[in-house]
Amino acid sequence: MATAALVKRLMEHIAQHPDSSAVTALRELMDDSTIEASSDSTSLSIAEASRLLGISAYTLRYYEQQGLVHPGRNAGGYREYSAFALRRLVFISRMRVSGMTMGDLKRYVSLVEQGEATVAERRQIMVEQRRRIQRQINELSMALEVTDYKIEAYGGRIGEELR
C-alpha cells in the first residue's frame, strides 16, 4: 500500500464516519502488514504531506524542530515523509487537537524512542490525556445543553435549527 493511500484511507474514514471510531481505522492501518513494506518504498514531500494531513508546512517543520518527527531527506536535501512519519503526524495532530501540550508530546515521543522499557510510563501519559479529553467532552456537553436551552428559550427547535 502506498504511503499516500495509507494516510488518505484514514483521513477519508474520519471524514465519512464522524461518529465512528477513528481509532479503529487507525488500528487497522497501523496493524496492516503492508504498511511496513510500503513505509520505505514511498514517501511524500513536505507539500504533499501538508496537503494530505491538513497541516501547514510550517507546522510540519516545527514538529521536526521539536524532535517529534524525523523525516528523511532525499538526494537534494528535501524532506521526505515515510508512512511511519505520517502515522506519527496523525497521532501528534490528534493529540494537539485534544489539548496535549508540546511538553507532554515531547516527553511521550522521547519515551517511544527509548523503546519497550517505557511502555508503562507511556500508558500513564495516555491515561492522563484520556482523562483530560473526557473532561473536555463533559464540559462541551454541558455547553451544548445550555446552547440548546437558549435556542428553545428563543422559540427555536433543535431539530429544525440544525437543518
N, C-alpha and C positions, 0 to 999 in steps of 0.2 A: 504494500500500500504506500503510495507516495505521501510525502510529508504534508503537502497541501491538502490532499484528500483526507488525511487523518484529522487534521485540525478543523477543516471545513465541515466534516461529518459531525464533530462535537458541537460546533457553533450552530449548525443547522438544527441539530436536535434541541438545543437550548431555545432557539427562536421558534421552532414549530411546536414545542411541548413546554410552554412556560410553567405549567402546573405540575409537570412530572419532574422526576429527579434527574438533574444534570449529572449528579454523582454516578448514577447508574450508567449513563452513557460514557462518562469519563472512565469508569472502571473497565467497561468493555473495551474501550480504546487502549487503555494502559495495559490491560492483560492480553491484548491481541498479540499473538506471537509474530505477526507480520510487522509490528512496529519496530522491533529490534532489527529486522532485516532491512527496513527502509530508512532507519534513522541516520545511517552513514551514507546512503546512496543518493538521497535527495535533500537539498537544503534550500532555504529561501533567503533572499536578500533582505536587508532591513526594511526596504519599502514594501516588499511582498509580505513580510511578517507583520508589519504595521497594518496594512490593509486587511489581512486575514484575521488578525486578532482584534482590530478596532482599537489599537493602542498607538499613540503617536511615536514616530521615530525618536523624538526627543526622550520620551518616557523609556523606550527600549534602551537607549544609550545610558540613561540614568540608572536603570536597573543593573546594567552591566557595571557601571562605575561603583555601584554599591555592593558588588560581588554577589548579586542574586542570580545572575545568569551569565554563562560564559560561551558566547557564540564563537564558532570557529572563524577563521579568516581564509579567504581564497588567495590565489596567487597574486592578485592585485592588491591584497590587504583589506578588502572589503569584508564586512561581517557576513557570515552565513549561519542561519539558524536551522539546526537539525531538528528532527522530531522530538528528541529529548529536550532541547532548549525550548521548543514550542510548548510542550506539555508543562514544563516548569513555568513558563509565562502565563499559561492558562490558570495554573494554580495561584501564582502570585497575583494576577489580576482579580481573581475571585476573593482572595484574602484581603486585598486592598479595598474592594467594594464592600466587604463585610466589616471594614474598620480596623483590620490588623495594622499595627504600627510598623513602620520601617524597621525599628529596633527589633521587634519580635520576629519579623520576617528574616532579617539578617541572622538573628540567633538560630532560627529554625533551619535555614539553608546551611548555615555553618555546621549544625548538628547532622544534617543529612549527609553532608560531605565527609563527615568523620566516620560514617558507617554504622553498622548494626549495633554497636555498643551504646548508641544514643537513642535507641527506639523508645525506651521508657520516658525519657525527657521530651522527645518529640510528641509522644502521645499526650503528655501533660499539657504541652503548649496547645495542642489541638482541642483538648478538653476545655481549657480556659477560653479559647476562641469560640468554641461552641456555646459556652455559657454567655459570652458577650453577644453573640448573634441571637440567641434565644431571647435575651433581654431586649435587644433592638426590635425583634419581631413582636414581642409583647407590647412594647411602647408604641410601635406603629399600629398595632391592632387597636389599642385604646384611642389613638389619634383618629383612626378610621371611623370608629364608633361615634366619636364626638362630631366628626365631619358629617356622617350620615344623619345624626340627630339634628344638626343645624340645617341640612338640606330639607329634612322633613319639617322642621320648625318654620321654614320659609315657604311651605306649601308644596315642596317638591316630593317626588317619589324616587327612591334609589334606582329601581329598575328602569324607570323612564329617563332619568338623568344620565345614565351610563350609555345610552344609545346614541 
